């Protein structure tokens, strides 16, 4: 389960807590979060957050899980 993977990565210190990640993402991207995944391993771990914006456009925001830095975003 994705939630278990996220909690485990946070406990091991490999990823920042989801609340911190979402706070950073919501400052730049407005809309409803519809999906969150944690991908990769070690230093390459990323949160992939899908958001539906006010224009009904689906956006995937990629965030470095360890640094909480947004590394990219793309419309889907």
N, C-alpha and C positions, 0 to 999 in steps of 0.2 A: 504494500500500500504506500502511496506517495507521501502521506502524512508521517508514516513511520520512518521512511527514509530521511525526510527532512529533520524530524526530531533527533534521530540518531546522528546525523551529520552535525547538528548544532551541539549536541552533547560532546562529541569528539573534538569540537573546535574547528571543524572544517568549513562551517557555514555560519553566517550571521542568522539570528532569529528572523522568521518570516515577517513579524510585525515591523522590524527595522527596514527590511527590504521593501515592503509595501509602502511604508512611509516615504521612502526615497522615490519610488516609482510614482506615487500619487502626486508628488510635487510637480512632476513634469508631464504626466499623462492623466487626463481626466476621463472617467468612464467607469464601467462596471467590470470588475475582475471576474472572468468566467472560467479560467483554468490556470493552475500553477503546477509546474513540474520542476524537479531538480534533476539535471542531467550532468554527465561527465563524472570524473573522479579527481581527487586530490586538488591540485591548483587549477585544474580546468573545469571545476564544478561551476555550473551556472543554474540560476533560477530562470525559467522561461515562463513569463507571465502573459497570458492573453487577456486583452481588454477590449470591450466593445465601447467605442467612443460615442459622443453625442450625435454623430452623423451616421451611426450604425455601422461604422467601419471596424473590422477586426484587426487589432494590432498585437504583435508579439514583441514584448520587451525582454531583452536578454540582460541579466545582471550577474556580475561576478559574485558568487556565493560567499566568498571569504571577505572581500573588500566592500561589498554592497555598492560597487560602482556600476552604473549602467554602461554596458559595452555596445549596445546597438538596439535598434527597433526597426520593425518592418511591417508593412501592411500585408495581410494574408488574403 
